């Protein structure tokens, strides 16, 4: 069960971009952010992989 909340501050343009990009993939903003950060993170700069449970 999901019980943790993370708040992110965005301006109007950033929120609109998240809505558009998430919508293209038929995802919620929350699912889109998790996908981008956990499944398909930016390449480079990470010393080690972190296991997601």
PyMOL Python script that loads the backbone (N, CA, C, O; Angstrom):
from pymol import cmd

cmd.read_pdbstr("""\
ATOM      1  N   UNK A   1       0.835  -1.178   0.000  1.00  0.00           N
ATOM      2  CA  UNK A   1       0.000   0.000   0.000  1.00  0.00           C
ATOM      3  C   UNK A   1       0.886   1.250   0.000  1.00  0.00           C
ATOM      4  O   UNK A   1       1.858   1.335   0.751  1.00  0.00           O
ATOM      5  N   UNK A   2       0.544   2.192  -0.831  1.00  0.00           N
ATOM      6  CA  UNK A   2       1.326   3.425  -0.921  1.00  0.00           C
ATOM      7  C   UNK A   2       0.868   4.374   0.175  1.00  0.00           C
ATOM      8  O   UNK A   2      -0.319   4.676   0.296  1.00  0.00           O
ATOM      9  N   UNK A   3       1.824   4.840   0.971  1.00  0.00           N
ATOM     10  CA  UNK A   3       1.469   5.737   2.072  1.00  0.00           C
ATOM     11  C   UNK A   3       2.374   6.965   2.161  1.00  0.00           C
ATOM     12  O   UNK A   3       2.157   7.821   3.018  1.00  0.00           O
ATOM     13  N   UNK A   4       3.365   7.067   1.308  1.00  0.00           N
ATOM     14  CA  UNK A   4       4.309   8.181   1.359  1.00  0.00           C
ATOM     15  C   UNK A   4       3.942   9.220   0.300  1.00  0.00           C
ATOM     16  O   UNK A   4       3.481   8.883  -0.791  1.00  0.00           O
ATOM     17  N   UNK A   5       4.154  10.479   0.646  1.00  0.00           N
ATOM     18  CA  UNK A   5       3.852  11.582  -0.265  1.00  0.00           C
ATOM     19  C   UNK A   5       5.102  12.430  -0.437  1.00  0.00           C
ATOM     20  O   UNK A   5       5.789  12.745   0.535  1.00  0.00           O
ATOM     21  N   UNK A   6       5.391  12.797  -1.680  1.00  0.00           N
ATOM     22  CA  UNK A   6       6.487  13.700  -1.995  1.00  0.00           C
ATOM     23  C   UNK A   6       5.879  14.890  -2.727  1.00  0.00           C
ATOM     24  O   UNK A   6       5.154  14.718  -3.707  1.00  0.00           O
ATOM     25  N   UNK A   7       6.170  16.078  -2.257  1.00  0.00           N
ATOM     26  CA  UNK A   7       5.635  17.285  -2.894  1.00  0.00           C
ATOM     27  C   UNK A   7       6.706  17.901  -3.775  1.00  0.00           C
ATOM     28  O   UNK A   7       7.882  17.930  -3.413  1.00  0.00           O
ATOM     29  N   UNK A   8       6.292  18.392  -4.931  1.00  0.00           N
ATOM     30  CA  UNK A   8       7.194  19.029  -5.877  1.00  0.00           C
ATOM     31  C   UNK A   8       6.599  20.380  -6.253  1.00  0.00           C
ATOM     32  O   UNK A   8       5.415  20.480  -6.574  1.00  0.00           O
ATOM     33  N   UNK A   9       7.418  21.401  -6.213  1.00  0.00           N
ATOM     34  CA  UNK A   9       6.951  22.730  -6.580  1.00  0.00           C
ATOM     35  C   UNK A   9       7.277  22.971  -8.055  1.00  0.00           C
ATOM     36  O   UNK A   9       8.420  22.815  -8.484  1.00  0.00           O
ATOM     37  N   UNK A  10       6.260  23.352  -8.817  1.00  0.00           N
ATOM     38  CA  UNK A  10       6.413  23.610 -10.243  1.00  0.00           C
ATOM     39  C   UNK A  10       5.784  24.949 -10.597  1.00  0.00           C
ATOM     40  O   UNK A  10       4.886  25.429  -9.905  1.00  0.00           O
ATOM     41  N   UNK A  11       6.264  25.546 -11.683  1.00  0.00           N
ATOM     42  CA  UNK A  11       5.548  26.703 -12.199  1.00  0.00           C
ATOM     43  C   UNK A  11       4.511  26.202 -13.202  1.00  0.00           C
ATOM     44  O   UNK A  11       4.450  25.003 -13.475  1.00  0.00           O
ATOM     45  N   UNK A  12       3.699  27.100 -13.754  1.00  0.00           N
ATOM     46  CA  UNK A  12       2.627  26.685 -14.659  1.00  0.00           C
ATOM     47  C   UNK A  12       3.136  25.955 -15.891  1.00  0.00           C
ATOM     48  O   UNK A  12       2.543  24.965 -16.321  1.00  0.00           O
ATOM     49  N   UNK A  13       4.230  26.439 -16.457  1.00  0.00           N
ATOM     50  CA  UNK A  13       4.785  25.829 -17.670  1.00  0.00           C
ATOM     51  C   UNK A  13       5.278  24.414 -17.376  1.00  0.00           C
ATOM     52  O   UNK A  13       5.016  23.494 -18.150  1.00  0.00           O
ATOM     53  N   UNK A  14       5.986  24.236 -16.271  1.00  0.00           N
ATOM     54  CA  UNK A  14       6.488  22.908 -15.903  1.00  0.00           C
ATOM     55  C   UNK A  14       5.334  21.934 -15.686  1.00  0.00           C
ATOM     56  O   UNK A  14       5.386  20.793 -16.146  1.00  0.00           O
ATOM     57  N   UNK A  15       4.304  22.379 -14.992  1.00  0.00           N
ATOM     58  CA  UNK A  15       3.156  21.499 -14.748  1.00  0.00           C
ATOM     59  C   UNK A  15       2.472  21.122 -16.057  1.00  0.00           C
ATOM     60  O   UNK A  15       2.079  19.971 -16.248  1.00  0.00           O
ATOM     61  N   UNK A  16       2.330  22.088 -16.954  1.00  0.00           N
ATOM     62  CA  UNK A  16       1.711  21.817 -18.252  1.00  0.00           C
ATOM     63  C   UNK A  16       2.534  20.786 -19.033  1.00  0.00           C
ATOM     64  O   UNK A  16       1.971  19.887 -19.659  1.00  0.00           O
ATOM     65  N   UNK A  17       3.867  20.916 -18.994  1.00  0.00           N
ATOM     66  CA  UNK A  17       4.722  19.953 -19.692  1.00  0.00           C
ATOM     67  C   UNK A  17       4.571  18.551 -19.108  1.00  0.00           C
ATOM     68  O   UNK A  17       4.495  17.570 -19.849  1.00  0.00           O
ATOM     69  N   UNK A  18       4.528  18.456 -17.764  1.00  0.00           N
ATOM     70  CA  UNK A  18       4.326  17.152 -17.138  1.00  0.00           C
ATOM     71  C   UNK A  18       2.993  16.554 -17.570  1.00  0.00           C
ATOM     72  O   UNK A  18       2.924  15.373 -17.909  1.00  0.00           O
ATOM     73  N   UNK A  19       1.934  17.362 -17.561  1.00  0.00           N
ATOM     74  CA  UNK A  19       0.610  16.871 -17.967  1.00  0.00           C
ATOM     75  C   UNK A  19       0.617  16.378 -19.412  1.00  0.00           C
ATOM     76  O   UNK A  19       0.057  15.325 -19.715  1.00  0.00           O
ATOM     77  N   UNK A  20       1.252  17.141 -20.300  1.00  0.00           N
ATOM     78  CA  UNK A  20       1.303  16.767 -21.717  1.00  0.00           C
ATOM     79  C   UNK A  20       2.102  15.488 -21.929  1.00  0.00           C
ATOM     80  O   UNK A  20       1.648  14.574 -22.618  1.00  0.00           O
ATOM     81  N   UNK A  21       3.292  15.425 -21.337  1.00  0.00           N
ATOM     82  CA  UNK A  21       4.148  14.249 -21.533  1.00  0.00           C
ATOM     83  C   UNK A  21       3.538  13.002 -20.896  1.00  0.00           C
ATOM     84  O   UNK A  21       3.604  11.916 -21.470  1.00  0.00           O
ATOM     85  N   UNK A  22       2.951  13.153 -19.724  1.00  0.00           N
ATOM     86  CA  UNK A  22       2.293  12.020 -19.076  1.00  0.00           C
ATOM     87  C   UNK A  22       1.087  11.589 -19.900  1.00  0.00           C
ATOM     88  O   UNK A  22       0.832  10.394 -20.051  1.00  0.00           O
ATOM     89  N   UNK A  23       0.351  12.545 -20.429  1.00  0.00           N
ATOM     90  CA  UNK A  23      -0.837  12.236 -21.229  1.00  0.00           C
ATOM     91  C   UNK A  23      -0.517  11.453 -22.488  1.00  0.00           C
ATOM     92  O   UNK A  23      -1.256  10.542 -22.862  1.00  0.00           O
ATOM     93  N   UNK A  24       0.577  11.803 -23.140  1.00  0.00           N
ATOM     94  CA  UNK A  24       0.986  11.082 -24.352  1.00  0.00           C
ATOM     95  C   UNK A  24       1.186   9.604 -24.046  1.00  0.00           C
ATOM     96  O   UNK A  24       0.860   8.746 -24.866  1.00  0.00           O
ATOM     97  N   UNK A  25       1.720   9.311 -22.869  1.00  0.00           N
ATOM     98  CA  UNK A  25       1.967   7.923 -22.467  1.00  0.00           C
ATOM     99  C   UNK A  25       0.799   7.323 -21.688  1.00  0.00           C
ATOM    100  O   UNK A  25       0.882   6.202 -21.187  1.00  0.00           O
ATOM    101  N   UNK A  26      -0.299   8.093 -21.592  1.00  0.00           N
ATOM    102  CA  UNK A  26      -1.497   7.648 -20.863  1.00  0.00           C
ATOM    103  C   UNK A  26      -1.168   7.294 -19.411  1.00  0.00           C
ATOM    104  O   UNK A  26      -1.595   6.266 -18.884  1.00  0.00           O
ATOM    105  N   UNK A  27      -0.386   8.192 -18.781  1.00  0.00           N
ATOM    106  CA  UNK A  27       0.022   8.013 -17.389  1.00  0.00           C
ATOM    107  C   UNK A  27      -0.452   9.211 -16.571  1.00  0.00           C
ATOM    108  O   UNK A  27      -0.735  10.280 -17.113  1.00  0.00           O
ATOM    109  N   UNK A  28      -0.531   9.011 -15.271  1.00  0.00           N
ATOM    110  CA  UNK A  28      -0.727  10.137 -14.372  1.00  0.00           C
ATOM    111  C   UNK A  28       0.615  10.851 -14.238  1.00  0.00           C
ATOM    112  O   UNK A  28       1.651  10.295 -14.600  1.00  0.00           O
ATOM    113  N   UNK A  29       0.601  12.067 -13.725  1.00  0.00           N
ATOM    114  CA  UNK A  29       1.866  12.773 -13.493  1.00  0.00           C
ATOM    115  C   UNK A  29       2.731  11.965 -12.529  1.00  0.00           C
ATOM    116  O   UNK A  29       3.940  11.840 -12.727  1.00  0.00           O
ATOM    117  N   UNK A  30       2.111  11.422 -11.490  1.00  0.00           N
ATOM    118  CA  UNK A  30       2.847  10.626 -10.503  1.00  0.00           C
ATOM    119  C   UNK A  30       3.524   9.423 -11.165  1.00  0.00           C
ATOM    120  O   UNK A  30       4.705   9.166 -10.928  1.00  0.00           O
ATOM    121  N   UNK A  31       2.786   8.697 -11.983  1.00  0.00           N
ATOM    122  CA  UNK A  31       3.367   7.536 -12.663  1.00  0.00           C
ATOM    123  C   UNK A  31       4.471   7.956 -13.637  1.00  0.00           C
ATOM    124  O   UNK A  31       5.485   7.270 -13.763  1.00  0.00           O
ATOM    125  N   UNK A  32       4.273   9.077 -14.320  1.00  0.00           N
ATOM    126  CA  UNK A  32       5.273   9.566 -15.265  1.00  0.00           C
ATOM    127  C   UNK A  32       6.578   9.919 -14.548  1.00  0.00           C
ATOM    128  O   UNK A  32       7.660   9.568 -15.018  1.00  0.00           O
ATOM    129  N   UNK A  33       6.477  10.611 -13.418  1.00  0.00           N
ATOM    130  CA  UNK A  33       7.672  10.981 -12.657  1.00  0.00           C
ATOM    131  C   UNK A  33       8.398   9.736 -12.163  1.00  0.00           C
ATOM    132  O   UNK A  33       9.622   9.654 -12.257  1.00  0.00           O
ATOM    133  N   UNK A  34       7.648   8.761 -11.636  1.00  0.00           N
ATOM    134  CA  UNK A  34       8.277   7.523 -11.170  1.00  0.00           C
ATOM    135  C   UNK A  34       8.944   6.793 -12.335  1.00  0.00           C
ATOM    136  O   UNK A  34      10.052   6.277 -12.186  1.00  0.00           O
ATOM    137  N   UNK A  35       8.287   6.745 -13.484  1.00  0.00           N
ATOM    138  CA  UNK A  35       8.861   6.090 -14.654  1.00  0.00           C
ATOM    139  C   UNK A  35      10.181   6.768 -15.048  1.00  0.00           C
ATOM    140  O   UNK A  35      11.188   6.096 -15.269  1.00  0.00           O
ATOM    141  N   UNK A  36      10.165   8.097 -15.132  1.00  0.00           N
ATOM    142  CA  UNK A  36      11.365   8.830 -15.555  1.00  0.00           C
ATOM    143  C   UNK A  36      12.510   8.696 -14.554  1.00  0.00           C
ATOM    144  O   UNK A  36      13.674   8.642 -14.950  1.00  0.00           O
ATOM    145  N   UNK A  37      12.194   8.644 -13.284  1.00  0.00           N
ATOM    146  CA  UNK A  37      13.246   8.592 -12.256  1.00  0.00           C
ATOM    147  C   UNK A  37      13.713   7.183 -11.934  1.00  0.00           C
ATOM    148  O   UNK A  37      14.900   6.972 -11.681  1.00  0.00           O
ATOM    149  N   UNK A  38      12.811   6.221 -11.937  1.00  0.00           N
ATOM    150  CA  UNK A  38      13.155   4.874 -11.482  1.00  0.00           C
ATOM    151  C   UNK A  38      13.393   3.877 -12.613  1.00  0.00           C
ATOM    152  O   UNK A  38      14.285   3.034 -12.518  1.00  0.00           O
ATOM    153  N   UNK A  39      12.617   3.965 -13.665  1.00  0.00           N
ATOM    154  CA  UNK A  39      12.709   2.992 -14.754  1.00  0.00           C
ATOM    155  C   UNK A  39      13.644   3.476 -15.857  1.00  0.00           C
ATOM    156  O   UNK A  39      14.445   2.701 -16.379  1.00  0.00           O
ATOM    157  N   UNK A  40      13.545   4.746 -16.208  1.00  0.00           N
ATOM    158  CA  UNK A  40      14.318   5.283 -17.324  1.00  0.00           C
ATOM    159  C   UNK A  40      15.012   6.586 -16.907  1.00  0.00           C
ATOM    160  O   UNK A  40      14.714   7.646 -17.457  1.00  0.00           O
ATOM    161  N   UNK A  41      15.938   6.513 -15.934  1.00  0.00           N
ATOM    162  CA  UNK A  41      16.601   7.730 -15.451  1.00  0.00           C
ATOM    163  C   UNK A  41      17.589   8.284 -16.473  1.00  0.00           C
ATOM    164  O   UNK A  41      17.979   7.578 -17.404  1.00  0.00           O
ATOM    165  N   UNK A  42      17.998   9.544 -16.306  1.00  0.00           N
ATOM    166  CA  UNK A  42      19.017  10.109 -17.202  1.00  0.00           C
ATOM    167  C   UNK A  42      20.295   9.271 -17.149  1.00  0.00           C
ATOM    168  O   UNK A  42      20.645   8.730 -16.100  1.00  0.00           O
ATOM    169  N   UNK A  43      20.968   9.171 -18.254  1.00  0.00           N
ATOM    170  CA  UNK A  43      22.194   8.369 -18.334  1.00  0.00           C
ATOM    171  C   UNK A  43      23.385   9.178 -17.856  1.00  0.00           C
ATOM    172  O   UNK A  43      23.471  10.382 -18.093  1.00  0.00           O
ATOM    173  N   UNK A  44      24.308   8.497 -17.175  1.00  0.00           N
ATOM    174  CA  UNK A  44      25.541   9.131 -16.722  1.00  0.00           C
ATOM    175  C   UNK A  44      25.378   9.823 -15.382  1.00  0.00           C
ATOM    176  O   UNK A  44      24.281  10.233 -15.004  1.00  0.00           O
ATOM    177  N   UNK A  45      26.484   9.944 -14.675  1.00  0.00           N
ATOM    178  CA  UNK A  45      26.492  10.660 -13.419  1.00  0.00           C
ATOM    179  C   UNK A  45      26.128   9.820 -12.207  1.00  0.00           C
ATOM    180  O   UNK A  45      26.259  10.286 -11.075  1.00  0.00           O
ATOM    181  N   UNK A  46      25.675   8.596 -12.418  1.00  0.00           N
ATOM    182  CA  UNK A  46      25.315   7.733 -11.303  1.00  0.00           C
ATOM    183  C   UNK A  46      26.420   6.694 -11.123  1.00  0.00           C
ATOM    184  O   UNK A  46      26.760   5.961 -12.052  1.00  0.00           O
ATOM    185  N   UNK A  47      26.964   6.648  -9.927  1.00  0.00           N
ATOM    186  CA  UNK A  47      28.065   5.728  -9.649  1.00  0.00           C
ATOM    187  C   UNK A  47      27.596   4.289  -9.527  1.00  0.00           C
ATOM    188  O   UNK A  47      28.321   3.364  -9.896  1.00  0.00           O
ATOM    189  N   UNK A  48      26.385   4.092  -9.011  1.00  0.00           N
ATOM    190  CA  UNK A  48      25.904   2.728  -8.835  1.00  0.00           C
ATOM    191  C   UNK A  48      24.398   2.691  -9.049  1.00  0.00           C
ATOM    192  O   UNK A  48      23.708   3.700  -8.905  1.00  0.00           O
ATOM    193  N   UNK A  49      23.913   1.531  -9.389  1.00  0.00           N
ATOM    194  CA  UNK A  49      22.480   1.330  -9.555  1.00  0.00           C
ATOM    195  C   UNK A  49      21.848   1.151  -8.180  1.00  0.00           C
ATOM    196  O   UNK A  49      22.440   0.521  -7.303  1.00  0.00           O
ATOM    197  N   UNK A  50      20.681   1.686  -7.989  1.00  0.00           N
ATOM    198  CA  UNK A  50      19.949   1.533  -6.744  1.00  0.00           C
ATOM    199  C   UNK A  50      18.810   0.556  -7.000  1.00  0.00           C
ATOM    200  O   UNK A  50      18.047   0.716  -7.953  1.00  0.00           O
ATOM    201  N   UNK A  51      18.700  -0.452  -6.149  1.00  0.00           N
ATOM    202  CA  UNK A  51      17.647  -1.448  -6.316  1.00  0.00           C
ATOM    203  C   UNK A  51      16.321  -0.870  -5.858  1.00  0.00           C
ATOM    204  O   UNK A  51      16.212  -0.349  -4.748  1.00  0.00           O
ATOM    205  N   UNK A  52      15.316  -0.961  -6.713  1.00  0.00           N
ATOM    206  CA  UNK A  52      13.967  -0.483  -6.412  1.00  0.00           C
ATOM    207  C   UNK A  52      13.112  -1.652  -5.979  1.00  0.00           C
ATOM    208  O   UNK A  52      13.007  -2.649  -6.693  1.00  0.00           O
ATOM    209  N   UNK A  53      12.499  -1.537  -4.814  1.00  0.00           N
ATOM    210  CA  UNK A  53      11.647  -2.618  -4.319  1.00  0.00           C
ATOM    211  C   UNK A  53      10.206  -2.238  -4.347  1.00  0.00           C
ATOM    212  O   UNK A  53       9.350  -3.034  -3.963  1.00  0.00           O
TER     213      UNK A  53
END
""", "prot")
cmd.dss("prot")
cmd.show_as("cartoon", "prot")
cmd.util.cbc("prot")
cmd.orient("prot")
